[in-house]
Amino acid sequence: MKAGDLARQRQWLRDSLLALSVALLLIGGCGESDTYPPEEESAPGPAYEESAQGPADEGSTPGSTYYVAPGGNDSNPGTEAQPWRTIQKAADTLTAGDTVLIREGTYPEQVIAQDSGSAGNYITYAAYPGETVTIDGADLSLPTYETGLFVIEDVSYIVVSGLRIMNAGPNENNAGIYVDNAHHVIIENNSTYNTVSSGIGVWDGSNIVIDGNEVRLACNDGEQEDITVSGTDTFEVKNNHIHEGGPGTNGGEGITIKGGATDGKIYGNHVHDLTRGQRTGIYIDAWGESATSNLEVYQNTIHNCEAGITLASEDGGEVRDVKIYNNIVYDNHSNGLEIGDWGEPLVRARPIEGIEFINNTVYNNGSEGWGAGFYNENPDVTDIVVRNNIFSQNVVSQIVNESRASLTVDHNLIDGTQEYAHAISGTDYVAGDPLFENAAGADFRLQMNSPAIDAGSSMNAPLDDFDGNPRPHGEAYDMGAYEYSLATSVDP
């Protein structure tokens, strides 16, 4: 062998050994067995948007990735080749920055998170990519107090992603996913089914995201609501699908924000077919001394419920500073938008103030001789604005102020009867058919000759529409949830 060839061979050997040493250092400390595939050793958790609530953080450090599978054993090291058997074993083990990937199968257990993550180092419980993971409580009897099949209590910086959670009971406050006294929690892309109480219930938390979940047959004759957020600040409830609720004898509304919850956004949700039309789609309530306040409710679709969007003060607590805009509310059994005057007896006042209903489309609500587009029965309301909405073909009237409180009502399109005793139209209204593209097919975009186009007010109007298109598109703001443009008036 030539001297130059020998030198090159030695250099190649040194480089190879160095690369191998670096690879072993990267693998070391990850809790993996020697058989764990290197390309999967740090399998990422779910992708998150960059936000103050997301887990991405410059100070984050990589944690370990563990595995659970039906054929595993809790005495194993939790590697992919030697997984654990129960998710609770993972919950007992995970520390800040760790992830457990759960393999396909059914897990008949209650899971209680034991440790917290930290800023940028969330603890993640996730389904293995592309696999269906079911936590089934059919053969379990949960405690009688408030709890769930998956419990996040007194811990924080937790992600629960891609799990199927079903059959939580048998007690009236047994939820699917139960969060209490926790902060920085992300519940995303899960499904819950047949829960006696809430599918997802959050109590006394902060920095909570509930995103992209499906909740079905929740409140199957227990208490609370399908998705409950109570006493919580800084939260988002978005892109969820809530449908086919249980009997809801005591509760059962689709999404409820209550108990002094503040600084929240509720958007992009689809709520429908709740308890055969006997429960409200989105409900905002105050209970106790803390005000439920500073909320935005927008770009939601609500149909075939009792009412669409409801505000109330059942126990005399204050509801204030709520913006309700760009929602589509149709085919509900009573009122589309409403402010109620019900609740606990002997309450002297039910204060609701600073509420804006702007640029909503409210169509064909009511049945059996009752139901309005907008209905207020609360005499204690102040600073209520009803503007730029389309109220079309609601059963008894389009806008009703039953309590005859002082309201600001202007620039709405009125289409249909206004025969109820306390029906009002307000100022600068337009009367006539809004000319939807296809109302029977739930397509409420505007045809090019709709009288709602350029007929709205710019005052406090949203900057975009239901689809995120900018407002205004023409000379002025349109009425309703959609801003007309030629591009949005034709099917892609």
Secondary structure, DSSP 8 states (H G I E B T S, - for coil): --HHHHHHHHHHHHHHHHHHHHHHHHHTTS---TTS-GGGTT-------SSTTSS--TT-----EEEE-TT--TTS---SSS-BS-HHHHHHH--TT-EEEE-SEEE-S-EE--S--BTTB-EEEEE-TT--EEEE-TT----SSSEEEEEEES--SEEEESEEEEEE-SSTTEEEEEEES-EEEEEES-EEEEESS-SEEEES-EEEEEES-EEES-SSSSSS-SEEEES-EEEEEES-EEES----TT---SEEEETT-EEEEEES-EEE--GGGTS-SEEEE--SSS-EEEEEEES-EEESSS-SEEEE-TTS--EEEEEEES-EEES-SS-SEEE---SSTT-----EEEEEEES-EEES--BTTB-EEEEE--TTEEEEEEES-EEES-SSEEEEETT----EEES-EEES-B-STTB---BS-EES---EEEGGGTEEEE-TT-TTTT-S--TT--SB-TTS-BS-SSSS--SSS----TTTSS--
